[in-house]
């Protein structure tokens, strides 16, 4: 990672930490539309444990736990994870939810082929360079068991809000100090290399235009 990327990553981590500390439950308490769909997909596949990346203060992790899933949630904001842990304990869900500080620019902690499902709402939109984004998807592929599912949701380039973001290098954009990336269908397809791409669904959530993507790690032939 070059110095520019390191500095950007550090600045964004500090900005998110401050935002979560300043405004608890920053994203609200209702689960995302993506996680409601993912819970059905995971359940239909017989999956009962989920690794959530970029969990924030835990609205989706808590929803999955209420549905009976065991959830290991990660984020790079300790303030957000503290809120998640507190709410899980308050709801009596701390036996189903674990939360760990982790920056997904680093290798994911699980060993190869030990995770059944990965969920990420808006994480892939964050301030990753193209190489960091590809490395993250490769890491998710590594930790998933053959046949495991990866469901993610991202902002679409069709989102009208994107016109108000200042364009930066590497396809990133900035608004109000936050840096992110809007996805077009070609980027979704590019990141699906080495996967089985099960579905790409455009949808609206609030005022945002989104993509929901479901991919399966192929089962290797013996």
N, C-alpha and C positions, 0 to 999 in steps of 0.2 A: 504494500500500500504506500503510495507516495505521500509526501508531507502534506500536500493540499487535502488529500482525502482524510488523513489522520486528523487534521485540524477541523475539517468540516464535521467529521463524526463526533469529535469531542464537543464541539459547539452545539450540535444538535442534541446530544445526550444531556448536556447541561440545560438546554432550553426546555426539553421535555420534563426533566426532573423538576425544574422550577414551576412549570405549568401544572403538574400533578400536585405539587405541594401547595400551590396557591389556590387551586380549585379541585378539591376532592370530587370523585365521581365525574371527572372531566367529560367523559363521553356518555353520561347518563347511566341509568340502571337497566334499561330495557336491552335485551340481547339483540345482536345484529341479525339482519335477515339471513346473512350467510350462515351463521351458526345454527339457526333454526333448520335450514335445509341440510347442513352437514350432519346434524344429530340424526336425522332420518336416514341419511346415506350410511353413516357409521353403524347405526343399529341394524339396518337391513343387511349389512355385510358381516354381522355377528361380532363387531368390534365393541369392546367395553372400556378401552383405555385410550387416551388421546394426549398427544404432546401439542400444547398450544404455544406458538412463538409470537412474541410481541403482544402479550396478553394485557398490557396496561393495568388498569385497576380491577380488571377481572369480570366485567359484565358477562362475557361469553364463557369464561371458565366456570363461573358460578352457575350459569344456565346449564352447561353440560353436566355439572355435578348434580344438579337438581333432577336431571333426566336419568341419573344412575351411572354415569360414566366416572371413571377415575381419571383425573386430569393432572398432568404435570405442566404448570404454566411457567413461562420464562418471560422476562423483560429486562431492559437495561436501566430501568428506573426503580430505585429502591423505594422511593416515595409511593409509586404506584403499587408495588408488590406489598408494601405494608398495608395499604388499604385493602388489597385482595385478601391477605391473610386475616385481617381483622374481621372482614365481612364473612369469610368462610367459617371462622370460629363462631361468630354471632349467629349464623344460620345452622350451626351444627354440621357443617360440611367439611370440616378440617380433616376428617378421615378419608375424604375423597379428593382433596385438592392439596397439592404441594406447589410451592412457588420458589423459584430460584433466580437469582440475578445472573444474567448472561447477555452478552452482546453477540448477536448472530454473525457478526463479521469474523468471530472466532469459531473454530470447529465446534459442532454440536457435541454435548457430553455423551449421549448414548453410544453404545458400541454398534458395530455394523449389524444391520438387519435385526434389530431388537424392538422396533416401534411399529405398532399396527396402524396408527393414523396420526397425521399431522394437520393442524388447522392454523390458519393465519389470516386474520382480518385486517387489511390495510398495511400490514407489515412490509410487503414487497414494494409499496409505494414510497417508502422512506428513502433517505439520502444515501443510497448505495450507488457506487460506480457500476458500470456495466459488468466488470469482472467480478465485483463483490456480489452482484445479484446472481450471476451464473454460478459462483461458488456456493452461495447459500442454497440454491435449488439442488446443486450436486450433493451437498451435505444432507439435505432432506432425503434425497434418493438413497444415499448411503445408509442412513439409520433405519429407513423403513424396511420391514420384512417384504419379501416377494409377495405381491398381491395387496400390499398396504396402500392406503388411500392418502392423498394430499389434496385438501380443499383450501383454496384461498380466494380472497376477494380484494379487488383493487379499483382505484379510480380509473375511469375510462377517458381517453382523449376526446370523446364525445361530450364530456361534462362541460357545460357552459362556463363553469367556474374557472376552467383552465386558462381562459383568456385574460384573467386578472392576475395570473402568476407571472413573475418576471423570469424569462428564460435564462438558463445558465448553460454551462458546458456539460457534455455527456448526457444530454437529454433531460437534465434536471431542471426544476423551476423553483422559485421562492415566492412565498407570500407571508407577510407579517413575521418574517424571521424564520419560518419553518420551510424546510426544503423537502421536495418530493418529486415523484415521477408519475406521469399519467401513462397508462398502458393502451396501446392499440393492439389490434388482433394479431399483427405480425410478431409483436414481442411475446404475446401469450404463446403463439405457435413455436417461436424460437426456444422459449424456456421449456417446452414440452419434449424437446429432443431427448431420447432415451426413456421416455415415458409412454404409456398409453393415455392419450388425451380423451377422456370420457365425455366431457361437455364443457362448452364455453357459453355462458348465458349472460347477455346484457340485461340489466335491470336498473330500476331507480330506487334509491333509498333516501327519503327526504328530498333534498334538492340536488343530490349527487347522482350522476350517471356512473354505473359500476359495471365491472365484469365479475362474474363468479366462475371459477375454474375448478374442475375436478380431474385429477390425474391419478393413475394407478401405476405402481412400480411393477413392471412385467415379471411374471413368474418365468425364471430361466428354465430352458429345457435341459434335461439331464443327458 
